[in-house]
Amino acid sequence: MPSHEGRDQHRPVSRRVVEAVAAENGADPADLDPLYYSVDPESLDALFGDETRHAGRNGCRVRFRYAGNRVTVSRDGSVSVSATGEAENPEWHSGSSHPSGQPEAPD
């Protein structure tokens, strides 16, 4: 069952991703591989930081794999985590949120 974590003004999204993945797996966040093996944490924080969001420049959603899970960070900064399964959507294999390999445009 996927877990979801809402936007928290006091913690960077990169930290919330690690905590959500750890919770989904019943693990300690310190036991997970570094997030930078999957995505650049500083870039993730920059995309979903308060300054970016309030400036109206953030209309994106980021999807990536981390520690055997599919992670989605939505445009509002909320984090969704689900375990990878056998019947995965092929777009998860492309390394992109779009089957053509191109990033998704904002809605």
C-alpha positions as CSV (number, residue, x, y, z in Angstrom):
1,M,0.0,0.0,0.0
2,P,1.5,3.4,-1.0
3,S,2.3,5.8,1.7
4,H,1.8,9.5,1.4
5,E,3.3,12.4,3.3
6,G,2.0,15.9,3.1
7,R,4.0,19.1,2.7
8,D,5.8,20.1,5.9
9,Q,7.0,23.7,5.9
10,H,9.8,22.9,8.3
11,R,11.7,20.1,6.6
12,P,13.2,20.0,3.1
13,V,11.5,17.6,0.6
14,S,14.7,15.6,0.3
15,R,14.5,14.7,4.0
16,R,10.9,13.9,3.8
17,V,11.6,11.5,0.9
18,V,14.1,9.6,3.0
19,E,11.8,9.5,6.0
20,A,8.8,8.4,3.9
21,V,10.8,5.6,2.2
22,A,12.2,4.4,5.5
23,A,8.6,4.3,7.0
24,E,7.3,2.4,3.9
25,N,10.1,-0.2,4.5
26,G,10.1,-0.3,8.3
27,A,13.7,0.9,8.2
28,D,15.7,3.6,9.9
29,P,16.5,6.5,7.6
30,A,20.2,6.1,8.4
31,D,20.2,2.6,7.1
32,L,19.1,3.6,3.6
33,D,21.5,4.4,0.7
34,P,22.2,8.1,0.3
35,L,19.4,9.8,-1.6
36,Y,22.0,11.2,-4.1
37,Y,22.4,7.7,-5.6
38,S,18.9,8.3,-7.1
39,V,18.4,12.0,-7.4
40,D,20.2,15.2,-6.6
41,P,18.8,16.2,-3.2
42,E,19.8,19.9,-3.6
43,S,18.0,20.1,-6.9
44,L,14.9,18.4,-5.5
45,D,14.9,20.9,-2.6
46,A,15.3,23.8,-5.0
47,L,12.4,22.6,-7.1
48,F,10.0,22.2,-4.2
49,G,11.3,24.9,-1.8
50,D,9.0,27.6,-0.5
51,E,10.7,30.4,-2.6
52,T,10.2,28.5,-5.8
53,R,6.6,27.5,-5.0
54,H,5.6,31.0,-4.1
55,A,7.3,32.5,-7.1
56,G,4.9,30.4,-9.3
57,R,7.7,28.7,-11.1
58,N,7.0,25.2,-9.8
59,G,4.5,23.3,-11.9
60,C,6.3,20.0,-12.0
61,R,6.1,16.5,-10.6
62,V,9.2,14.4,-10.1
63,R,9.3,10.6,-10.1
64,F,12.3,8.4,-9.4
65,R,13.3,5.1,-7.8
66,Y,14.9,5.1,-4.4
67,A,15.8,2.1,-2.2
68,G,13.6,-0.3,-4.1
69,N,10.6,2.1,-4.1
70,R,8.8,4.4,-6.6
71,V,8.8,7.9,-5.2
72,T,6.6,10.8,-6.5
73,V,7.0,14.3,-5.3
74,S,4.0,16.3,-6.5
75,R,3.8,20.0,-7.4
76,D,2.7,20.9,-3.8
77,G,5.7,19.1,-2.3
78,S,3.8,16.1,-1.1
79,V,5.6,12.8,-1.2
80,S,4.1,9.5,-2.3
81,V,6.0,6.2,-1.9
82,S,5.1,2.7,-3.2
83,A,7.1,-0.5,-3.4
84,T,8.1,-1.6,-6.8
85,G,6.2,-4.6,-8.1
86,E,6.3,-7.1,-10.8
87,A,3.7,-5.4,-13.0
88,E,5.3,-2.0,-13.2
89,N,4.4,0.7,-15.7
90,P,7.1,0.8,-18.4
91,E,7.6,4.6,-18.0
92,W,9.3,3.8,-14.7
93,H,12.0,2.0,-16.6
94,S,12.8,4.9,-18.9
95,G,14.2,7.1,-16.1
96,S,11.6,9.7,-17.0
97,S,8.1,10.6,-16.0
98,H,7.1,10.4,-19.7
99,P,7.3,7.3,-21.9
100,S,9.1,9.2,-24.6
101,G,12.0,10.0,-22.2
102,Q,11.0,13.7,-22.1
103,P,10.0,15.5,-18.9
104,E,6.4,16.2,-18.4
105,A,5.1,19.7,-19.0
106,P,3.3,21.5,-16.2
107,D,-0.5,21.1,-16.2
